[in-house]
Amino acid sequence: MCGTDSPASINKSSLPSANGNDTGSPTCSPDHVLNLEQGDPAVFESYWRKMGDRCTMVISGSQLMSYISDFTNICWFMEPEFEEAVRRLHRVVGNAVVDDRYIVVGTGSTQLYQAALYALTSPGGPEPVSVVSAAPYYSSYPDETDYLCSRLYKWAGDAYEFDKNGTGSYIEVVNSPNNPDGTLREAVVKNRGDEGKLIHDLAYYWPQYTPIIRPADHDIMTFTFSKSTGHAGSRIGWAVVKDKEIARKMSKFIEMCTLGVSKDSQQRAAKIMGVLCGGYQNCKSANKSDDLFFEHTRQIMAERWERLRQVVERNQVFCLPKYPKQYCLFSGELIEPHPGFAWLEAKEEEEIDSQKVLRGSIKVQGRTGRRFGVAEKYVRISLLCNEEEFKEFLERLSTIKSMTSNGH
């Protein structure tokens, strides 16, 4: 779900350059509002452009015409090639257990989130089930939960507060690594017996963002193509599900909403995942090269975080979370997380609306901490933009000397 940072509108003048660097795109003028609110993964375009035609596929007019992919599968609209590619990718990375699990394909992780809520609450009871997540939680959870005005479930806010004061049945959404702050998370609500159920949103549990500390093994785990490989436009996500009946209900929800998921997108995703995994023959390539996707993208994210921390430490206006190094099973190294978002916190003690300050003083649009269930002194900034936009952001951020002297 947290991979679906859908912008209200996209500024087409600031789309990524063709080669992913700072040439070929219009230079950001001082009056241009730099929109770093959404998580559009333009940062990975440079890698896939370098792959040339290796991911190209041709679909003829007579192919993929039927609704049906495999009626023997619970998720009958899922292409067998897509399911095979998903299982292969997780086995290569080692970030999720997929053996003896059901795979459900969805139109992005947003649809899978709704499908999981439906599967866990139908046929319903006398009261809607409370849905909670630990603050700062992903900003779209409240809207997505309540959008359908369902009688099956309702948004109930911060999981920490629910743990202290809430009653009755609940679903806790565990987002790990967490969007917005990049921390690895576990369930917060404790000692509730059979009252509680869990959805694990693992959109960012990939080696370019975080150490892979163990293969995740939870009842419902959702992933998204947009944040794993950067192909947000394909609108593909998947869930790894333990229980057969839950997988069946999730598939039924998607069937009733959209009568399945685009076969064209599934086939393209399978092709791209196959090219990615092909670089890791025998699970890992002994020769780490720039042709390997996760090595390439992890280096990009590490360099961005290093440059960002240098600017933040110099101007002393904001602070950033500190992440401990952990052993990564995928890389075989002690590495530090490099989240897709910067979770900036204003250092000044008085009440500060960091989003308004950034927008008013340096024309940078972030997302306020209020949307994530915390104070306005926090603001989330996407680091997944193209290189020109990232450089412009650092230059503008370096000019802030004081929050109160910059328009507060």
C-alpha positions in Angstrom: 0.0 0.0 0.0 2.7 2.5 0.9 4.1 2.2 -2.6 1.1 4.0 -4.0 2.0 7.7 -3.4 -0.3 8.9 -6.1 0.2 12.6 -6.8 -2.9 14.8 -7.2 -1.1 16.0 -10.3 2.3 15.5 -11.9 4.4 18.5 -13.0 5.3 17.3 -16.5 8.0 20.0 -16.8 10.0 18.2 -14.1 9.8 14.6 -15.4 13.1 12.7 -15.3 15.7 13.2 -18.0 16.2 10.6 -20.6 19.5 9.3 -19.1 18.7 9.9 -15.5 21.3 12.6 -14.9 21.2 16.3 -14.8 21.3 16.9 -18.5 18.5 17.0 -21.0 15.8 18.3 -18.6 14.7 21.9 -18.1 16.6 23.7 -15.4 14.5 24.4 -12.4 14.0 28.1 -12.1 13.9 29.8 -8.7 10.2 30.4 -9.1 9.5 26.7 -9.9 7.9 24.7 -7.1 9.8 21.6 -6.7 7.2 18.9 -6.0 8.8 16.2 -3.8 5.6 15.2 -2.1 4.9 12.0 -4.0 7.1 8.9 -4.3 7.3 8.6 -8.1 10.4 6.4 -8.6 12.1 8.2 -11.4 15.5 7.6 -9.8 15.6 4.0 -11.2 15.0 5.0 -14.9 18.7 5.4 -15.5 19.3 1.7 -14.8 16.5 0.4 -17.0 17.6 2.7 -19.8 21.0 1.2 -19.6 19.4 -2.3 -20.0 18.4 -1.2 -23.6 16.1 -3.8 -25.3 16.7 -6.6 -22.8 13.2 -5.9 -21.3 11.5 -5.3 -24.6 8.6 -7.6 -25.4 6.1 -7.7 -28.3 2.5 -8.6 -27.8 0.5 -9.3 -30.9 -3.1 -8.3 -31.4 -4.3 -11.9 -31.0 -2.5 -12.6 -27.6 -3.8 -12.2 -24.1 -7.4 -11.7 -25.1 -9.2 -13.8 -22.6 -10.2 -12.8 -19.0 -8.9 -16.2 -17.8 -5.3 -17.1 -17.1 -5.6 -20.3 -15.1 -9.0 -21.5 -13.7 -7.2 -24.1 -11.5 -5.6 -21.3 -9.6 -7.4 -19.5 -6.7 -6.3 -16.3 -8.4 -7.6 -17.4 -11.8 -6.7 -14.1 -13.5 -3.0 -14.3 -12.6 -0.6 -15.2 -15.4 1.5 -18.3 -14.6 4.6 -16.5 -15.8 3.9 -13.6 -13.4 3.5 -15.9 -10.4 6.7 -17.8 -11.3 8.6 -14.5 -11.7 7.4 -13.2 -8.3 8.5 -16.4 -6.5 11.8 -16.4 -8.3 12.5 -12.7 -7.3 11.7 -13.3 -3.6 14.0 -16.4 -3.6 16.8 -14.4 -5.2 16.5 -11.5 -2.7 15.6 -13.6 0.3 13.1 -11.0 1.6 10.0 -13.2 1.9 9.0 -16.8 2.3 7.1 -17.9 -0.8 7.2 -21.7 -0.6 3.7 -23.2 0.3 2.2 -19.7 0.1 -0.5 -18.3 -2.2 0.3 -15.4 -4.5 -2.5 -12.9 -5.3 -1.9 -10.2 -8.0 -3.5 -6.8 -7.8 -3.6 -3.5 -9.6 -0.9 -2.0 -7.3 -0.8 -2.5 -3.6 -3.6 -0.1 -3.0 -6.1 -2.6 -4.4 -4.5 -5.4 -2.5 -4.8 -3.4 0.8 -8.6 -3.1 0.2 -8.8 -6.8 -0.8 -7.0 -7.8 2.5 -9.3 -5.6 4.6 -12.3 -7.2 2.9 -10.9 -10.8 3.3 -10.2 -10.3 7.0 -13.6 -8.8 7.9 -16.2 -10.4 5.7 -19.0 -11.5 6.2 -18.9 -8.8 9.0 -20.3 -8.4 12.5 -22.3 -6.0 14.6 -19.6 -3.3 14.5 -16.9 -2.4 11.9 -13.5 -3.7 12.7 -10.9 -1.1 13.8 -8.0 -0.6 11.5 -4.8 0.9 13.1 -1.2 1.6 12.3 1.6 3.0 14.5 2.3 6.7 14.0 3.9 8.0 12.0 1.8 5.8 9.7 1.6 5.9 5.9 -0.5 9.0 5.1 -2.9 7.2 2.7 -4.0 4.5 5.2 -6.8 6.6 6.7 -8.3 7.7 3.3 -8.0 4.3 1.8 -9.6 2.6 4.8 -12.6 4.9 4.9 -13.0 5.6 1.2 -15.7 3.0 0.6 -17.5 3.9 3.8 -17.6 0.1 4.5 -19.6 -1.4 7.4 -17.0 -4.1 7.7 -14.1 -1.9 8.9 -13.1 1.7 9.8 -9.9 3.7 10.4 -9.2 4.0 14.1 -5.8 5.8 14.1 -2.6 5.3 15.9 -1.9 1.7 17.0 0.0 2.9 20.1 -3.2 4.7 21.3 -5.4 1.7 20.4 -3.0 -0.6 22.4 -3.7 1.6 25.5 -7.3 2.5 25.1 -8.9 0.6 22.2 -11.3 -2.3 22.5 -12.8 -5.0 20.3 -11.6 -6.5 17.1 -8.9 -4.8 15.1 -6.5 -5.1 12.1 -3.0 -3.6 12.5 -1.2 -2.6 9.4 2.6 -3.0 9.9 4.5 -1.0 7.4 8.2 -2.1 7.3 10.4 -0.4 6.4 8.0 2.3 7.5 6.9 5.1 5.2 7.7 7.9 6.1 10.5 7.4 8.6 12.3 4.3 7.1 12.3 2.3 10.4 11.9 -1.5 10.5 8.6 -2.2 12.3 6.8 -4.9 14.2 3.3 -5.1 15.5 2.5 -2.7 18.3 -0.8 -3.9 19.7 -0.2 -6.7 22.2 -2.0 -9.3 24.3 -5.3 -9.2 22.5 -5.7 -13.0 21.7 -7.8 -13.7 18.7 -9.2 -10.1 18.5 -6.4 -8.9 16.2 -5.2 -9.6 12.7 -2.2 -8.2 10.8 -1.4 -6.9 7.3 2.3 -6.5 6.6 2.9 -3.7 4.0 6.5 -4.5 2.8 6.6 -2.2 -0.2 10.1 -1.0 0.7 11.6 -4.3 2.0 14.1 -4.4 -0.9 18.0 -4.2 -0.8 18.2 -0.7 -2.3 16.4 0.7 0.8 17.2 -1.5 3.7 19.2 -4.5 4.9 17.4 -7.7 4.4 17.6 -9.0 7.9 15.4 -12.1 7.5 12.9 -13.6 5.1 9.6 -12.1 6.1 7.0 -14.7 7.0 3.7 -13.3 7.9 0.0 -14.1 7.2 -0.5 -11.4 4.6 2.4 -9.5 3.0 1.9 -7.0 0.3 4.5 -5.8 -2.3 4.4 -3.4 -5.2 6.2 -3.4 -8.5 6.6 0.4 -8.3 9.0 0.4 -5.4 10.8 -3.0 -6.0 11.9 -2.1 -9.6 10.6 1.4 -10.1 7.9 0.6 -12.7 5.0 2.5 -11.1 3.2 2.9 -14.4 2.6 -0.8 -14.8 0.2 -0.7 -11.8 1.1 -4.2 -10.5 1.3 -5.4 -6.9 1.1 -8.8 -5.3 0.3 -10.3 -1.9 1.9 -13.4 -0.4 -0.7 -15.1 1.7 -0.6 -18.1 4.1 -4.3 -19.0 4.4 -6.1 -20.4 1.4 -9.5 -18.9 2.3 -8.0 -15.4 2.8 -6.3 -15.7 -0.6 -9.6 -16.8 -2.2 -11.5 -13.8 -0.6 -8.8 -11.4 -1.8 -9.0 -12.8 -5.3 -12.8 -12.5 -5.2 -12.6 -8.8 -4.1 -10.3 -8.1 -7.1 -12.6 -10.0 -9.4 -15.6 -8.0 -8.3 -13.7 -4.7 -8.6 -11.9 -5.0 -11.9 -12.5 -8.6 -13.1 -8.9 -9.3 -12.7 -5.6 -7.5 -13.5 -4.2 -6.5 -16.9 -2.4 -9.5 -18.5 -0.2 -7.0 -20.5 1.1 -5.5 -17.3 1.6 -9.0 -15.8 3.6 -10.2 -18.8 5.7 -7.0 -18.8 6.4 -7.3 -15.1 7.4 -11.0 -15.5 9.8 -10.0 -18.2 11.4 -7.3 -16.2 11.7 -9.4 -13.1 13.2 -12.2 -15.2 15.9 -9.8 -16.5 16.6 -8.6 -13.0 16.9 -12.1 -11.6 19.0 -13.2 -14.6 21.8 -10.9 -13.3 21.9 -13.1 -10.2 22.4 -16.5 -11.7 22.7 -19.2 -9.0 21.0 -16.8 -6.6 23.9 -14.4 -6.3 26.6 -13.3 -8.8 30.1 -13.7 -7.5 31.1 -10.8 -9.7 29.2 -7.7 -8.3 28.9 -5.3 -11.2 27.0 -2.2 -12.2 24.7 -4.4 -14.3 23.1 -5.9 -11.1 20.0 -3.9 -10.3 20.1 -3.9 -6.5 23.8 -3.0 -6.4 23.3 -0.2 -8.8 20.2 1.3 -7.1 21.6 0.8 -3.6 24.6 2.8 -4.6 22.4 5.6 -5.9 20.4 5.7 -2.7 23.5 5.6 -0.5 25.1 8.5 -2.4 21.9 10.6 -2.1 21.7 10.0 1.7 25.4 11.0 2.1 24.9 14.3 0.2 21.6 15.0 2.1 23.2 14.5 5.5 26.1 16.8 4.6 23.6 19.6 3.8 21.5 19.0 6.9 24.5 18.9 9.2 25.8 22.2 7.8 22.7 24.2 8.1 21.6 22.8 11.5 17.9 23.6 10.8 16.6 20.1 10.5 17.6 16.7 11.8 17.3 13.3 10.2 16.7 9.9 11.7 19.9 7.8 12.4 19.8 4.3 11.2 21.9 1.5 12.7 23.9 -0.7 10.4 22.6 -4.3 10.2 23.8 -7.4 8.6 22.1 -7.9 5.2 21.5 -11.5 4.1 21.3 -10.4 0.5 24.6 -8.5 0.2 26.5 -10.3 3.0 27.5 -7.0 4.5 26.8 -4.7 7.4 24.9 -1.9 5.7 22.9 1.2 6.7 19.3 1.7 5.5 18.8 4.3 2.7 15.0 4.9 2.7 13.2 6.4 -0.3 12.0 9.3 1.8 13.8 11.9 4.1 11.8 12.4 7.3 12.9 15.9 8.3 12.3 17.3 11.7 12.6 21.0 12.5 15.1 21.6 15.4 13.6 24.8 16.7 11.5 24.2 19.9 8.5 26.4 19.1 5.7 25.0 16.9 6.8 25.0 13.3 4.9 24.0 10.2 7.8 22.6 8.2 5.8 22.0 5.1 4.7 25.6 4.9 8.2 26.9 5.6 9.7 24.8 2.8 7.0 25.8 0.4 7.1 29.5 1.3 10.8 30.0 1.6 12.5 27.7 -0.9 9.5 26.5 -3.0 9.8 22.8 -2.1 6.6 20.9 -1.7 6.8 18.1 0.9 4.1 16.2 2.9 3.3 17.5 6.3 3.8 15.3 9.4 0.1 15.9 10.2 -0.8 13.6 7.3 1.2 10.8 9.1 -0.5 11.3 12.5 2.3 13.4 14.1 3.3 17.0 14.6 3.7 19.6 11.8 7.4 20.1 12.6 7.9 16.9 10.6 7.9 16.9 6.8 8.4 14.0 4.3 10.6 14.6 1.2 10.8 12.1 -1.6 14.3 11.1 -2.5 13.1 9.0 -5.5 13.1 12.0 -8.0 15.5 12.4 -10.9 19.0 13.7 -10.4 18.4 17.2 -11.5 15.5 17.7 -9.1 17.6 16.1 -6.3 20.5 18.5 -6.9 18.1 21.4 -7.0 16.5 20.3 -3.7 19.9 20.2 -2.0 20.9 23.6 -3.3 17.6 25.2 -2.0 17.8 23.4 1.3 21.3 24.7 1.9 20.0 28.2 1.8 17.7 27.8 4.9 19.4 29.2 7.9 16.5 29.4 10.4 12.9 28.2 10.3 11.5 31.3 11.9 13.5 33.7 9.7 12.2 31.9 6.6 8.6 32.8 6.6 7.2 31.1 9.8 
